[in-house]
Amino acid sequence: MAFPFARLLGRAPEAKASRAGGLLALHGGGRAVWSPRDPTSLAREGYQRNPIVHRAVRLVAEAAGGTPLTLMEAGRELEGHPLAALLDRPNPRQGRAGLVETLASQLLIAGNAYVEAVTLGDEVRELHALRPDRMRVVPGAEGWPEAYEYRVGAEVVRFDQRAEPVPPILHLTLFHPLDDHYGLSSLEPAATALDLHNAASAWNKALLDNAARPSGALVYKGAEGAGLSDDQVERLKEELEAQFSGAANAGRPLLLDGGLDWKPLSLSPQEMDFLAAKNGAAREIALAFGVPPMLLGIPGDATYANYREANRALWRQTVLPLLGRLAENLAGWLSPAYGAALTLTPDLDAIEALAEERESLWRRVGAADFLTADEKRAAVGYGAG
């Protein structure tokens, strides 16, 4: 049985003016298409669709959320303080770990995080993390934010920042060199690598789904100067799509007749260096988030001697700086409600990844005979006894 393309060529074809009229290109290259750089698109293309971004964000955010925070005043640890109780259960749906994890994730994905303080009189009763994509800064006459507007559908809630003693919104940001009010997401510098990684995954999926779909050109070798009409070109495309696309048609051979010839044009994955390009994009994404590629299972990375060293680098270079920023801003924001200068610090003794460092520090300080007991306590992060 002849390939159905032959019946399309029964009538005399119309002549085309172009010398390339007998060449029907089915697939060709084009300009690169990049994802938008707004927070919503980055969250969708990154956290929701890309496993490297998803795992990197969760790795940092869950580590930050799982670290206990110590409430202190003038170097002395406070126990049973109302602020500590508030942070332990900030709202009916979340505990401290859940709130910190949410804020850390929002900072990494959007570059901004917002916390709402629900007050009754002068007492702060609840803390809620609000979605960054719904919040808008309202600058005052001097350029500083005087209010925030939170939009859900057609409804808009305005938060006046002149409230006392605690402004209703805490706005956390990552540094942005070109914006006065909004932070720069860790995902935005990695957006190009993110698109490359997603495109490589989509290409691989399409290759599996369309394993038998030819990638190349049909060449019509008709009479000299003759070509295919526009109708014939469109019908050829439809025939090829219908009978040679999809997994069900995998391996089906092309049977050409009527002066048609097939010229493959695509490059193989080896020629495109497919895996190397995908892994390189994954390493760039990990770099933007400050996560050692070794911890994400990315092959070909030998930056760290072992997994333990990479894990310690994650804590020292990424998790603790981010958690310290969160804790410092939360304490500074809420302290006026309690009439005291309170501080929140991560409890390093509770971090298993840093246990070896702490043990070494204690050993060195303990052997320092020239230090008093109080000086030794201060050197290891404790207040005076």
N, C-alpha and C positions, 0 to 999 in steps of 0.2 A: 504494500500500500504506500503510495507516494505521500510525502509530507504535504499537509494541506496548504503550505505556502504556494505550491505550484498552481492551484486553481485561481490564485489572485493575479496571475500573470497571463491569463488567457487573452485578454484584449490588448490591442496595441497601446503601449505606454505613451504617455505624454512626454515630450522632450523637455528637459530642463536646461536652462542657460548655463548653470554652474558646471564646471569640469568635474566636480566631486559629486555630481547628482546621483551616481550609482552607489554611493556609500551611505549606509544607514547605520549611524552610531547609536547604540542603545544605552550606553553608559559612558559618562565622561566626567572629568574632574571639574571642580568649581572652587569658588572662594570658600575659605573657612567660615563657619557660622559659629559664633561664640554666644554663650548664654548671657542674658542680662546680668548686671552687677548689683541689682537691688537686693535687699535682705530676703525678700520672699523667694525670689528665683534661686538665690544661693542656697537657701535652706532646702528648697525642693530638689534641686539638682545635686546638692552636696549631701546633706544629712539624710535625706529620704531615699536617694537613689545610689549613692556611692558608698561601698562598704569600707573603704579606707577612711573617708571623712567620718562616717558614722562611728567606727571603732575608735578613731583618734579622739573624737569629742567625748565619747562615753568613758574612755580610759582616763582622761584628765578630769572630767566632771565627777565621776564616781569616786575617784581618789580624793578629790577635794571634799566632796560631801561626806565621805566616810571618816574624815579626820576630826576628832573632837576639838572644840575651841575652849580655851581657858579665859574666863572673865577676871580681869584684874583692875585694881585701883592703887595707884602709887606703888607699883611693884608687889602688891600683896594680892594673893588669890582670894576671890570672893566666893563663898558658898551660900546657896539658898537665896541668891539675889533675884528680884523679880525679872530683870532682863535675862538672866540665865534660863528662868522658867519660860519666858516668852520665846526665846530662841529654840528651846527644846521642843515646843509645840507652837509654832508660829500661826498656824491656822488649822481648822478641823481636818483638812485633807493632807497636810504635810507635817513631817517632823523637820528637825534641823537639817538632817542629811538631804532630804528631798528639796528643801528650799535652796540650800547651797548648790546642789547639783543642777537645779533648774537655772539659777543665776549664772553659774559657770558655763553651762551649755549655751545660754543666750549670748553671753559675752563672746564666746568663741565663734558662734555662727553669725551673729548680727553685729557684733562690736558694741552693743548696747544692752543694758539690763535695767529693769525698773522694778522697784519695790514700793508697794503702797502700804502706808501705816494707817490702820483703822483705830481711831481714838475715841474714847468716851471721856469727855472733859479733858483733863490733862494726862490721862492714862492711856498708854498704847496697849490695845487689847489683842490685835492680830497683825500679821504681816503677810502680804500676798505678792507673788511675782506676777507682773503683767507682761503681755506679749509686746515685744519691741515694734513689730510691724504695725501695731494699732496706735502707737503713741506719737504725738507731735509736740515739739518744744515750742512754747510761745515766748519769744524774747521780749524783755521790757525795754524802756527807753534807753537804758545804758548798755543794752546788749546781753545782760544776764537773763537767764530764764525766770520769768515771773509766774508762769503757769505751765501746766501740761494738759493736753487734750487727748482723751482716750476715746477712739471711735470704734463702735461695733455696729456695722450696718449703717443705718441712718441715725442712730443714737450717738450723742457725743457727751462725755462727762468731762468737766473742767476741774482741774485741781489747782487751787490757788497756793502758791509756794510761800505766801506771806503769813501763813498760819503759825501760831505759837503753841507750845514750845518746839514742836517737831514739824517741819514741812511734810505734807502728806506723801510726797514722792521722793524717793532716793534714785537718782540717775547715775548708774555706773557705766563707765565707758573705757574702751581701750584707746590708746593714743591715735589720733588722726592728725597728720600735719596740715591738712587743707580744710578742716571743718571746725567751726567754733563750738558746735553743740553736740554733734554726733560722733561716735567712735568708729574706728576702722576694724572690720571683721578680720579675723585670722584667715578666713576662707577666701577673701577677695584677692589677696596677692597670689593665691594658689588657684584662681579660677581658670586660668589657661590650662594648667596641668589637670584640673578637674575635668574640663571638657575633653581633653585628650584621653583620659582614663575612661570616661563614660562612652566616648565614641569608639574606643577599642573594644569595650564590652559589647556595645550594640552591634559593631561590625562582626564580632565573633558569633553572636546570637543569630544575626542574619545569615551568616555563612552556614550555620547548622540548619536553619529553617529553609534556606534556599540553596541547598547544596548543589542542585543540578541546574540552577539558573545560569545561563551563559553570561559571561561578562566580556563583551567585545563588540564586534560589528558584523553585520550581514552585508556582503558585497554582491551587488547585482551585476553580472557580466552579460548584459544584453547586447543588442546591436550597437555598433559604434555611434556615439552621440546620443543614444537613447538612455532614458532614466526612468524612475518610478514616479507615478503621480502621487499627489498628496494623499488621496484616498487609499492607494496601495500601501503607502508608508504607514498610515494609521492602522490599517487592517493587519499588516505584518506585526506591528507592536502588540495588538490585541491577541493575535494567535500565539505569539511567544509567551505573553503573560499568562494566558489561559492554560497552555499545555506544558510549560517548562518552568513554572514557578511553584515554590512550596515543597515541603518535605515529601508529600505524596508522589511527586514527580522526580524525586532524587534518582540519579543514574539513568534517566531516560535519554536515549541517544537522539541526536538531531539527524533527520533525514531530509536532505536538501535536494531540490529539483528546480527546473526552470531557470537555470543560470545563476542560482544563489550559491554563495560560498561564505563560510564562516571564518573570521579572523579573530582569534582570542587576543585581548588587549590588556587583561588585568595582570597585576603582579601577585606573586605568591606571598603568603605570610612571611616566609623566610627572607624574601627579597625586601619586604617592607620592614624587616627587623621588628616584627610585631610585638613579641614578648618583651624585648629589651625596651622598646618605647613605652609600653604599658607600665613596666616596673619603674622606669625612670620617672614617669608622671606620678606614680604612687609615692616615690621617695620625696619628690618636691612637695606633695601634699603633706606628708608626715613632717617635713622640715618646717612648713608654715605653722603647724600646730605645736611644734616643739616636742614631738614624740619620736624617739629613736625608731627607725624603720624595723629594727630587729624585733621590737615588741609587737609589731603589726604583721609579722610573718612575711615581710617583703624580702625576696631572695637577693643575693648579691651584695648585701651590706655587711661590711666588716669594720665599721667604725669603732665598735666596742668589743672588748676582749671576750665578754660573756654576758649572759642575760642579766645577772645580778648588777653588773656595772651599768648596763643600759637602764635598768629599772631605777637605780639610784640617780642617774642623770635626769630621768623623767621627773622625779620628785624635786630635786634641787633646782633644776633650770626651768621647770614649767609649772608643776602643781603648786609648790609652796609660794612662789611669787604671785600667782593668781589668787590663791586662797588668802594670802596676806593682804592683798589689795581689797578683797571682799570684806574680810574681817575688820580692817581698819576703817573702811567707809561705813559699815554697819554700826560700829561702836561710836564713831564720830557723829553720825546722824541721830542716834537714839539717846546718847548721853544726856542732852539737855532735859529730857523727860524725867530723869532720875536725879538731876541736880548734882552730878559728879562727873569727873573726867575719867571715864571708863575706857578700857582697852580690851580687845579680843586678840588672842594669839593662838596659833595652832599648837596643839600638844604634840611636840616632836617625839616624846617618849612612846606615844601610841602608834608610831609609824614603823612597821616591821622592817621596811626597806632600808631605814636609817639606823637600825639597831646596832649594826657593826660600827658605824661612825660614833654613835653615842657611847658605846662601850670603850672605844679608844679614847674619847675625850675624858670620860670619867677616870680612866686609868692614869692618864697624864696629869689631870688636875689632882687626883688623889695622891700622886707621888710628889707634888710640889709642896715641900715643907715650908717654903717661905710665904705661903698664903694662909690667911686665917680661915676659920670655918665659914664665916659669912662670905668672904671673898671666893671661896671654893663653890659655895652655893650659887653665887651670882654668876660665876664663870660657866656653870652648867645650866643656867637658865632658871634658877629658883630664887625666890626672895630670901631675905635674911631670916634666920631661924628664931 
